[in-house]
Amino acid sequence: MATTGARPMGVTQGGGYTAVIEVAQQPDGSFQWTNLNIAAGRDVGRGILRPAPFPALTSGFAAAGWGSDSRRVYYADTDGAVIELKTDGGRWQFLNLTSSLGVPAARWNSPLTTGGMRFGTMMVYYVDEGGGLIVLKSMKPLKSERTWHSDIADFIPTVPAMSPLAALQNARGRFVYFFNKNGHVIEVEGFGKPPRRISDLTKFMKLPSPSPLSGLTATGWGSDHRRIYYADTSGSLIEMARSYGDGDENGRWSSRNLSSQGVRRLKDGSPQAAASADGTLKGVALVGWGSEPLWANWENGWSTQEIVTTAAANSSVACAATTDGRPWVSYVDWNNHLSLWRGPGSDWNWWDLTDGLDLPAAAKVATQGPLALVQTEHGTRIYYLTDEPDF
């Protein structure tokens, strides 16, 4: 465990608050956890620490990692302000993006997503009280410090209250996805007014309707490879794919129902997380009908591997591919323990991190059990919310 040893401002011994926990892989393969609201806090003297704003349990949750050990975590606090926790391998810091940019507060149950860092640029997306899609862009121009820009995208269809968000980046650009009021998958490309393109993928590809509880995930790579996934009303995993072929300058879209190609049907309301690496798709993490965590893998055809134990009713899933191309999947199990699976073919491929590290409990009432997993050159980093921290 790593904390500052100072008492958080306004919190008495045994007092409750919510916090973001990072579980980080160490060079020797072990793991260490850190309360990031404490680690990013500001010392106000006399042994008192002003912690980073506490996350709302209904908040969306996202993280990004890149390079040697740069990490960013995003969530909404109890006032709806979007908060960034950041480090480039040294001390953690926090930034209130809502107050610093003058953008609207997040809706109380707003999803929140990022496509990660690429070419020095990162986008963060969330939804305001009116259902408007808010776009935050971080970039580092030549010879200047990193800056943030914002856009209130009022020309885009509103995002319904139950819609998730998903985002990706590739060499072509930056994309965000959501369900509109008719359950259609909407793709927004670019940044600024107007964006380069808004597309109704459901209408274009004649896609089946999503389950009202469906998750949504996306990943991209290369010149313009995109993969987007959701569950239809029968629990089948639907894939939308855009790829470039030889001599194909504009690329092409295709869609598939993966339940007929080796992917098990999903539990209604199953979360999803997709991972790509080394110029290809690695697979999709999800939850099956029996609440079993699953890894749907693409390798000359689709197959599904069941992961040991059962996922909690409100668990999310998170995944990423390691530098050697192995998928790692994290989820919260039936006993409210944080679990980590490191892919097929491992001699030791599953950990109960809560038991092994004496972690604070995952927050049971958090919407979809906010959870994120990223990879940097220094190893795997997992993030979750707790309402039982160390102070």
C-alpha positions, 0 to 999 in steps of 0.5 A: 500500500502507498499513501502519504500518511496524512489524514484527508481533510474532512475525514475522521478516523473510520469515516467513510468516503469514496476513492480511486484505487490503483493496483500496479504491477511491480518490476518483480511481477508482484502488485502494490496498491495505492489510494489515488485520492490520497496520493494526488492530494495537496498538503495543507500543513499540520498533517492534513491533506486536501485529497483529490475530489472524491468520485461519485459512485454513479460516475463513469470511469476511464483510464489511459496508459502509454509510454514508460509509465504515463497514466491518466484516470478520469471520473466525475466527483460528487458535484459532477465535475470531471476530474483527472488524476495524472502521473508520468511515473512520479508523483500523482496530481489532480486537475478539475477539468470542469472548473479549469475549462468552464465546461458543464458538469457531468450528468449524474449517471453520465458515462465517460470514455477516452480513446487513449493517447495517440500522436500526443493527443487524447480525447475525453468524452462525457454527457451533460445534464441536457444529454449533450456530448462534451468533448475534451481534447488534450494535446501538446503543441510544439514548444509549449506545455500540454493544453486542454480544449473543450467543445460542447457538441450541441449539433450532435443528437443528444445521448439518452440517459441509458446509453453507454459511450465508447471511443477509439483512435487510429491513424485516421482520427478520433471516434466516439460511439453511443446509442441514440433514442432509437437504439441506433449506433451513432459514430462521431468522427473528429473534433471541432465545429462541425466534426468531420462526420456523424454516421448512423451505423445501424441504418447504414449496415442494417444492424439489429437493435441493441439490448436496452442494457447493452454495453458498448466497446470499441478499439482501433489501430493502423491506418483506419481499422475500427471494431465496435461491439454491442449485444442485441436483444437476444444476447448475441455479440454484434461486431461492426468492422471497418478495415482497409484492404489492398487497393481499397482507399476508402475502406469498407464496413461489415457487420457480423453476429458472432453468436453463430461463429463461436462466441457465447451469448451474453448475460443481459446487461453484460459489460464489454471491453475490447483489446487490440495490439500489434496491428490486430484484434486480440479479443473481447471480454464479456460476461455470459448467461451464467455470470461467468467472465468470458474471453472471446478470442479471434485467431483464425476464427472466433472462440470463447474461453471461460474464466474461472469464478463468477462475476458480481452482478454489478461488475464491469470488465476491463482488458488490455494486451501486454507487450508480449501480446497476451490479453489480461482481463480484470473483473469483480467476482461474486465475493466482491473481490478484484480478480485478474486473468492473464490469458490462455496458456499461462502457468499461473493465470488467475489471481484473487487480488483482494485476498492477495493484497488485502485490498479495500473492497470494491464499491458494491453500489457503483453503476456497472462497477467502474473498472479500468485496466491499462498497460505501460512499459512498466506493467499492468495497472488496474483501477477501481472504486471503493467506499471502504478506503484506509481512512 
